[in-house]
Amino acid sequence: MKTILPPALGLVLLAVNLLAQTPPGSPPAPPVAVPAAPAARRGGAATPNRNDAFYKLGPDSQPMEGVPKGHFVGPTTLPTAVFPGNAHTYWVYVPAQYDPAQPTPVMIFNDGQAFMKQPGDVQAQNVLDNLIWRREIPVMLGVFINPAHLPTEAEPPDPVTGDWGDRGTRRPDEYNPPTDIYARVVCDELMPELRKTYNLSPNPDLHGICGASSGGCAAFAVAWFRPDDFRKVITIVGSFTSIRGEFIYPELVAAADRKPIRIFMQDGRNDNRRPGNPNGDWFLQNVRLMEALSKKGYEVNYAWGMNNHGQKMGGAILPEMMRWLWRDQPVSTDPNDTVERSFRAPAAPVGEAKPAPTQ
């Protein structure tokens, strides 16, 4: 990963640039306030409200003028036999370029409402729009699925607020155990339901899944236990800790044959730290898993920031993570291939001819 310009230096350069643009005779510009060094907490860590301050969504995570926009289908309720009497709520984001005649890749986002919230820390649907349009990732469906909710709930809760559903849904039961329980939800219930409506590619290399915190553990578990169904993974501040024994994955990786999984991991040095309790230290356990995967020869990339536990940094770099994860999409090097050299136009309605690519 490229080195990020230190925030204080960036502000100093901004001040110099502003002064250079001041017209002759104008009153001097007020000084730019350079943030003071963060106050120290126990162990010398920066104050919590400063750790995430410099992680902002970039242009690839924002709506762009002229970029064809997809649309959401849903919410759809999916009963689950894995948690009898419960159900999942999900939305499908259909990009403007989706062609039902073409087998299409799919990307699953756990804690769906948190990843699709706009304004929000991720806004993944905008990332799909922008990167698909510029041919930086293949045309793919985005599926935003919430944790299973309890039978007593009339409506699914909003996991964006409060505890993300940890005390109001089955989230801890399906996201945290290092077992195949959530893989059964995704592979045996969600995917067959999606295939009733959409032309999903049968190729597991074209099935990706992403999640944050406990949702990151769930994303990894889907690929780990069902690599014949899912092989692309993004984890953001994954909770690979003593929650339901998630810290065992490095040992599982070391003991098992290498699986065909590609993974991008993100965490922060100020994620939940637990001095004296290594199994409960989020950052330590993410590094341990990365090292185990790397030693075993997995396709693994990672980015360690200064962030707290949350989606701030992961959301900011999601476009880069998606480019890396899906970098093996087919390309044409023919200089006369005008389709390959054009932005992806929206798919024509069924029965209509596709427009000619722009030169």
N, C-alpha and C positions, 0 to 999 in steps of 0.2 A: 504493500500500500504506500502511496505517496505521503511524504511528510506534510502535515497541515501547518500553515503559517501560524506562529503563536499569536493569540488574540491581542496582546498588548502591542506587539510589533505591528500587527495589521492596522490597529487604530492610529499608531504614530504615522505610518505611511499614508493613511487616509487624511490625516491632518496636513501633512506636507503637500499632498495633492490638492487639497482645498485651497491652501495658501497660494499655490502656483496658479490657480485659476482666478484669483481675486483681481478685478480690473484695477488699473492704476488710479490712484486718488481715492479709492474706496477705503472706508474705515477698516482697521484690521479685524480679521475674523476672530470671534471668541475662541479661547483655547479649547481644544478637544480634551475631554476628561478621560484620562487613561485609568482603567479600573485598578483599584488597589489590589495588592496580592491577597488572595483568599485567606480568611482567618483559619487557623488550624483547629482541627478536631482531635480527639484522642487518636494517637498514632500518626499525627501529622497530616491527615487527609484534608482536602479542601472542604469548605462548607457545602452542604448538600445543594443549596439553591444555586451555587455557581458551577457545579460540575456539568450540568446540562445546558448552560446558558449559551454556548457557542455552537450548538448543533441545530441548524435551521434547514428546513426543506428548500431544496434548490429548484431551478426551473423545470427539471424533468419530473418533479412531483407536483407540479402546478398545471392547471388547464392552460393550454397554449392556443393562441388564435390560429386558425387554419388547420388545426389537427382534427381529423375525424374522431368523434367521440362515440364510445360504445354506450350500452345501456344496461341497467340492472333488471333482472327478472327475479321476482320474489317480493316479500319473503315467502319461502316454501317450508312447510312443516314435514319433517321426515321422522316417523315413529322408529324407535330403535329396539331391536330384540336383545341387544347387548345390555341395555338397561331397561328391562321390561316396564311398560307404563310410562316411560319417558319419551321425549322427542327432541330432535335437533331442528333448529331454524337456520336456513341458509339462503343466500342470494347468489345468482350466477351473473357475472359481468360478461356480456357478450360484446366483443370488440366490433367496430364498424366493418372490419375486413373479414369477419367470420363467414365462411362459405360452407353450408351444410353438406355440400358434395365432397368436401375434403376432410379426411381424418385429421383431427385437431389436437394439439397438445393441451394440457390442463395444468393450472397452478392452484393449489388449495391454500387458503389462508385461515389458520385457526384463530379463534377469538375474532370472528369475521367482522363484527361491528367496530372493533377497535382499529382494524386495518382499513376499513372503508370510510370511517368517519371523516367528514369534511366540513369545516376545517378540523384537522387532526394532526397527529404526529407522523402519519405514514401516507395516507391518501393513495393507496396502492393502485386504484383504478386509473389515476392520472399517469402513473408510471407505465402501466400497460398501454394506454393510449399513445403516449409519446414515443416509447421505445419500439412498439409494433410499427408505427407509422414510418419511423426512420430505419426499419429493417435491422434494428440492433438486437431484437429478440424475435422469435417466430410468432406468427398469429397464434394466440392461445386464449382459452377460456379461463376466467378467474372465478373461483368458487370461494365465497366468504361464509364460513360455517361457524355458528355459535356452539358452545358446550350444550350437552343435553340438559334439559331443565326438569325440575321435579314434577311429579304428578299433580301436586297441589297448586301449581302455578297456572293461572288462566292464560297469561301472556308470557313469552320468554323475556327474561330480564335483559337490561342493557349492560353488557360487561365492560363498557367504556368507563363507567362511573364506579366509585367506591372500591369494592374488592374484586372487580372483574368477574363476579359471579362465583367466587370461591366459597361463599357461604349461602348462595342461593341457587346453585346449579350442581350438576354432577361433575363439574370441571376437575376437582381434585381426584375423583375416582377414575376418570378416563384419561386425563392428561399426564398425571404424575407417575403411576406405577411403571416400572421398567419391564413391562410385559406387552403382549400383543393386543391388549384390550382395545386401544384406540385404533390400531391397524384394522381390526375387525369392523369397526364403525365405518372407516373410510373405504376400505377395499371391498367389503362384503355388503355394505348397505348404501353408502353414498354413491360410489362409482356406478353400480348397476342402475340406480335411479337416474343418474345423469345420462346414461347411455340410452334411456328411453326417449330422450328429447334431443340430445346433441350427438354429433358424430365425433366421438372421442377416439384419438389414436390408441390402438391396442399396445403400442410400444412402451414398455415401462421406462425407457430412457426419456420419454416425452411426458412423464408424469412427475410434477414437482410439488413440494409442500413446504410451507413456511409457518413459523410461529414464534411468539415471544414469551419469555419466562417459562411457565409450565407448558404453554403452547409450543415452545421450542423443543422441550423434551418430547412432547407428543409427536411433533413433526419428525424428529430423529427416530423415534420408536417405530413409526410407520415404515420408514425405509429399512431400518435395521431388521425388523421382524418379517417384512414382506418386500424384499428387494426385487422379487419378480413382478411386483406391481408398481413400486415407486423407487426412483433412484436419484432424484435431485432434492436437496434439502437446504433451507436457510434457517438458522437459529439466531435469535436475538435475545441477549441476556438469558440464555437457557438455564433453567433451575436444576442443573445436574448435581443436586446436593442431597442432604439427608431427608428431604421430603420424599416419603415413600421409598427411600433407598436408591434414589437416582444416581448416586455417586459410584455405582458399580460398573458403569459403562466402560471406563478405561480398561478394566480388567476383562470385561467381555470382549472388547475389541482385540486385546492382546491374545486371548485364548482361541478366538475363532478364525477361520479362514477369511481372507479379505473378501468383502462383498462389493458388488459394482455400484457403489454409492459415491456421489459427488456432493460435497457439503461446503457451505460458507458459514462460518461462525462469527458472531459479533458479541463482544462484552466490554465492560468498562472496569477500570481499576477501582472505581468507587461504587461498583455494584455491592450488594449486601455482603459485607466482610464479617468474618467471625473469628477474631483472634483467639487462638487456643482451641478452635473447633474446625479443623480442616475439612471435615465432611460437610460442614454447614457454610463453607466459604464459597460464594457463587463464582467469583473471579478465578480463584484457585482451581475449582473443579472444571471450569471451561477450559483453562489452560491445560489441565491434565488430559482432558478428552482430546483436545487438538493434538497434543504431543503423541498420544496413543495412536490416533488415526494416521498422523504423519509417519510415525515409525513403521506402521503396518503397510505403508504405501498407498493410502487412499488419496483421491483427488480432494484435497482440503485447502481452503483459503480461510483467512481470518483477519479480523481487525479489532485491536484492543484500543479503546479510547479512555476518556476521563469520566464517562457518564455514570449516573446512578442506575438503579434498577428501573428500567422503563424503556420506551421505544424511541427516545430522542435521537440518539446516534444511529440506531438501526434504521429508523425512518429516513434520516438524512442520507444514508448511503445505500438505501434499497436499490436505486437505479444501477449503481455499480455492482452490487451483489447479483442482480438479475442479469446484467450483461455477462458477468463471469460464469454464472450458473448455466446459461443457455448459449454459450459462445460457440457451440458446435453445430449450430443450425446450418443447413446446406447453403452454399453460395455459388454464384456463377462468376467466373473471371473473364467471360467473353466480353470484350469492349463493345460489341455490337448488341449486347443484350440490354435493350432499353427498359425492359421490365425491371431487371435487377438494379439498374441505375436510377430508378424512379422511386419516389415515396410510395408507400402502399396506399392505393386508393380504396375507398369503401367497396365492399363486395356488391355486385349487382343483385337486385332482387331476383328471386327464382324465375327463370324464363326470360330474363333480359340479358343482352350482351354486356360484357364488361367494357368500361370505357378504355380507350387507347391510352397508354402511359404518356405522360408529358416528356418532352425532350429536354 
